[in-house]
Amino acid sequence: MSSPSRRGGTGQSKQLEVIKNLVAAGDYHYSRKVHECIAEGWYEKEDLERCIFYATTIHKIEADEMGTATDGCKYTILGRDTHGQRFYTCGKIILSPDDQRQYFFITAHEAT
């Protein structure tokens, strides 16, 4: 596993595959902020999914200052939304109340 703030490497490839599998299985949730953006029409949950599915690398890994990530990290992933526009997500892998791994989207928006 790559340490926070490192780029590249096989650890990131494995983590991206884990994240893609969680999202593909529907094992994800999002923050109130992301929920509000979806409700206000800024983007749709499909934009989050597509960003993850079509990402080729993790752009950045940082320490999870909240301490709820299973591996202590949060991941910045750049991809494309459903309109082909550059899209940014930041999230982390957490445990659900029944101890199942889930991906938690902290924030998301168009990348500039």
FIDRENKE-221527 format. One record per residue (C-alpha): residue in one letter; x, y, z. Coordinates in steps of 0.02 Angstrom, whole numbers, plus 50000, padded with zeros to 5 digits. Layout:
N
<bati><residu>A</residu><X>X</X><Y>Y</Y><Z>Z</Z></bati>
...
END
This chain:
112
<bati><residu>M</residu><X>50000</X><Y>50000</Y><Z>50000</Z></bati>
<bati><residu>S</residu><X>50066</X><Y>50170</Y><Z>49954</Z></bati>
<bati><residu>S</residu><X>50087</X><Y>50294</Y><Z>50094</Z></bati>
<bati><residu>P</residu><X>49985</X><Y>50454</Y><Z>50091</Z></bati>
<bati><residu>S</residu><X>50036</X><Y>50586</Y><Z>49963</Z></bati>
<bati><residu>R</residu><X>50132</X><Y>50463</Y><Z>49853</Z></bati>
<bati><residu>R</residu><X>50092</X><Y>50443</Y><Z>49668</Z></bati>
<bati><residu>G</residu><X>50107</X><Y>50293</Y><Z>49554</Z></bati>
<bati><residu>G</residu><X>50151</X><Y>50114</Y><Z>49596</Z></bati>
<bati><residu>T</residu><X>50063</X><Y>49948</Y><Z>49600</Z></bati>
<bati><residu>G</residu><X>49985</X><Y>49984</Y><Z>49770</Z></bati>
<bati><residu>Q</residu><X>49882</X><Y>50121</Y><Z>49692</Z></bati>
<bati><residu>S</residu><X>49830</X><Y>50008</Y><Z>49548</Z></bati>
<bati><residu>K</residu><X>49767</X><Y>49879</Y><Z>49672</Z></bati>
<bati><residu>Q</residu><X>49675</X><Y>50010</Y><Z>49774</Z></bati>
<bati><residu>L</residu><X>49594</X><Y>50083</Y><Z>49618</Z></bati>
<bati><residu>E</residu><X>49535</X><Y>49908</Y><Z>49572</Z></bati>
<bati><residu>V</residu><X>49462</X><Y>49885</Y><Z>49748</Z></bati>
<bati><residu>I</residu><X>49372</X><Y>50052</Y><Z>49734</Z></bati>
<bati><residu>K</residu><X>49306</X><Y>50010</Y><Z>49560</Z></bati>
<bati><residu>N</residu><X>49240</X><Y>49843</Y><Z>49623</Z></bati>
<bati><residu>L</residu><X>49153</X><Y>49922</Y><Z>49772</Z></bati>
<bati><residu>V</residu><X>49070</X><Y>50054</Y><Z>49663</Z></bati>
<bati><residu>A</residu><X>49021</X><Y>49926</Y><Z>49529</Z></bati>
<bati><residu>A</residu><X>48938</X><Y>49820</Y><Z>49664</Z></bati>
<bati><residu>G</residu><X>48842</X><Y>49971</Y><Z>49729</Z></bati>
<bati><residu>D</residu><X>48939</X><Y>49965</Y><Z>49893</Z></bati>
<bati><residu>Y</residu><X>48958</X><Y>50152</Y><Z>49912</Z></bati>
<bati><residu>H</residu><X>48883</X><Y>50301</Y><Z>50000</Z></bati>
<bati><residu>Y</residu><X>48913</X><Y>50486</Y><Z>49989</Z></bati>
<bati><residu>S</residu><X>48926</X><Y>50633</Y><Z>50105</Z></bati>
<bati><residu>R</residu><X>48788</X><Y>50758</Y><Z>50140</Z></bati>
<bati><residu>K</residu><X>48883</X><Y>50882</Y><Z>50030</Z></bati>
<bati><residu>V</residu><X>48881</X><Y>50761</Y><Z>49882</Z></bati>
<bati><residu>H</residu><X>48699</X><Y>50718</Y><Z>49915</Z></bati>
<bati><residu>E</residu><X>48653</X><Y>50904</Y><Z>49913</Z></bati>
<bati><residu>C</residu><X>48746</X><Y>50932</Y><Z>49749</Z></bati>
<bati><residu>I</residu><X>48652</X><Y>50788</Y><Z>49670</Z></bati>
<bati><residu>A</residu><X>48485</X><Y>50853</Y><Z>49737</Z></bati>
<bati><residu>E</residu><X>48524</X><Y>51027</Y><Z>49670</Z></bati>
<bati><residu>G</residu><X>48563</X><Y>50957</Y><Z>49497</Z></bati>
<bati><residu>W</residu><X>48750</X><Y>50995</Y><Z>49492</Z></bati>
<bati><residu>Y</residu><X>48783</X><Y>50815</Y><Z>49442</Z></bati>
<bati><residu>E</residu><X>48708</X><Y>50641</Y><Z>49457</Z></bati>
<bati><residu>K</residu><X>48766</X><Y>50485</Y><Z>49548</Z></bati>
<bati><residu>E</residu><X>48806</X><Y>50410</Y><Z>49378</Z></bati>
<bati><residu>D</residu><X>48939</X><Y>50546</Y><Z>49358</Z></bati>
<bati><residu>L</residu><X>49023</X><Y>50481</Y><Z>49516</Z></bati>
<bati><residu>E</residu><X>49015</X><Y>50302</Y><Z>49453</Z></bati>
<bati><residu>R</residu><X>49081</X><Y>50345</Y><Z>49281</Z></bati>
<bati><residu>C</residu><X>49225</X><Y>50446</Y><Z>49353</Z></bati>
<bati><residu>I</residu><X>49281</X><Y>50293</Y><Z>49451</Z></bati>
<bati><residu>F</residu><X>49249</X><Y>50164</Y><Z>49313</Z></bati>
<bati><residu>Y</residu><X>49350</X><Y>50257</Y><Z>49182</Z></bati>
<bati><residu>A</residu><X>49492</X><Y>50318</Y><Z>49293</Z></bati>
<bati><residu>T</residu><X>49662</X><Y>50242</Y><Z>49254</Z></bati>
<bati><residu>T</residu><X>49758</X><Y>50301</Y><Z>49407</Z></bati>
<bati><residu>I</residu><X>49733</X><Y>50376</Y><Z>49577</Z></bati>
<bati><residu>H</residu><X>49786</X><Y>50557</Y><Z>49562</Z></bati>
<bati><residu>K</residu><X>49831</X><Y>50582</Y><Z>49746</Z></bati>
<bati><residu>I</residu><X>49828</X><Y>50489</Y><Z>49912</Z></bati>
<bati><residu>E</residu><X>49816</X><Y>50586</Y><Z>50074</Z></bati>
<bati><residu>A</residu><X>49797</X><Y>50541</Y><Z>50256</Z></bati>
<bati><residu>D</residu><X>49617</X><Y>50528</Y><Z>50316</Z></bati>
<bati><residu>E</residu><X>49615</X><Y>50660</Y><Z>50452</Z></bati>
<bati><residu>M</residu><X>49446</X><Y>50596</Y><Z>50515</Z></bati>
<bati><residu>G</residu><X>49521</X><Y>50425</Y><Z>50549</Z></bati>
<bati><residu>T</residu><X>49374</X><Y>50325</Y><Z>50479</Z></bati>
<bati><residu>A</residu><X>49458</X><Y>50252</Y><Z>50325</Z></bati>
<bati><residu>T</residu><X>49503</X><Y>50068</Y><Z>50341</Z></bati>
<bati><residu>D</residu><X>49677</X><Y>50102</Y><Z>50274</Z></bati>
<bati><residu>G</residu><X>49698</X><Y>50279</Y><Z>50341</Z></bati>
<bati><residu>C</residu><X>49692</X><Y>50356</Y><Z>50167</Z></bati>
<bati><residu>K</residu><X>49579</X><Y>50460</Y><Z>50058</Z></bati>
<bati><residu>Y</residu><X>49592</X><Y>50453</Y><Z>49870</Z></bati>
<bati><residu>T</residu><X>49578</X><Y>50589</Y><Z>49739</Z></bati>
<bati><residu>I</residu><X>49524</X><Y>50513</Y><Z>49574</Z></bati>
<bati><residu>L</residu><X>49510</X><Y>50608</Y><Z>49410</Z></bati>
<bati><residu>G</residu><X>49402</X><Y>50540</Y><Z>49272</Z></bati>
<bati><residu>R</residu><X>49259</X><Y>50590</Y><Z>49158</Z></bati>
<bati><residu>D</residu><X>49076</X><Y>50619</Y><Z>49196</Z></bati>
<bati><residu>T</residu><X>48929</X><Y>50556</Y><Z>49090</Z></bati>
<bati><residu>H</residu><X>48953</X><Y>50705</Y><Z>48972</Z></bati>
<bati><residu>G</residu><X>49137</X><Y>50670</Y><Z>48945</Z></bati>
<bati><residu>Q</residu><X>49192</X><Y>50818</Y><Z>49051</Z></bati>
<bati><residu>R</residu><X>49339</X><Y>50803</Y><Z>49170</Z></bati>
<bati><residu>F</residu><X>49271</X><Y>50756</Y><Z>49342</Z></bati>
<bati><residu>Y</residu><X>49352</X><Y>50747</Y><Z>49514</Z></bati>
<bati><residu>T</residu><X>49305</X><Y>50638</Y><Z>49662</Z></bati>
<bati><residu>C</residu><X>49382</X><Y>50617</Y><Z>49832</Z></bati>
<bati><residu>G</residu><X>49335</X><Y>50471</Y><Z>49942</Z></bati>
<bati><residu>K</residu><X>49390</X><Y>50333</Y><Z>50058</Z></bati>
<bati><residu>I</residu><X>49357</X><Y>50152</Y><Z>50100</Z></bati>
<bati><residu>I</residu><X>49257</X><Y>50133</Y><Z>50261</Z></bati>
<bati><residu>L</residu><X>49168</X><Y>49995</Y><Z>50355</Z></bati>
<bati><residu>S</residu><X>48979</X><Y>49990</Y><Z>50359</Z></bati>
<bati><residu>P</residu><X>48889</X><Y>49957</Y><Z>50525</Z></bati>
<bati><residu>D</residu><X>48891</X><Y>49771</Y><Z>50481</Z></bati>
<bati><residu>D</residu><X>49080</X><Y>49775</Y><Z>50447</Z></bati>
<bati><residu>Q</residu><X>49069</X><Y>49771</Y><Z>50256</Z></bati>
<bati><residu>R</residu><X>49189</X><Y>49879</Y><Z>50156</Z></bati>
<bati><residu>Q</residu><X>49110</X><Y>50025</Y><Z>50063</Z></bati>
<bati><residu>Y</residu><X>49175</X><Y>50171</Y><Z>49964</Z></bati>
<bati><residu>F</residu><X>49126</X><Y>50340</Y><Z>50036</Z></bati>
<bati><residu>F</residu><X>49124</X><Y>50490</Y><Z>49918</Z></bati>
<bati><residu>I</residu><X>49178</X><Y>50641</Y><Z>50020</Z></bati>
<bati><residu>T</residu><X>49164</X><Y>50768</Y><Z>49880</Z></bati>
<bati><residu>A</residu><X>49147</X><Y>50778</Y><Z>49691</Z></bati>
<bati><residu>H</residu><X>49141</X><Y>50912</Y><Z>49558</Z></bati>
<bati><residu>E</residu><X>49196</X><Y>50958</Y><Z>49383</Z></bati>
<bati><residu>A</residu><X>49384</X><Y>50964</Y><Z>49370</Z></bati>
<bati><residu>T</residu><X>49459</X><Y>51126</Y><Z>49310</Z></bati>
END
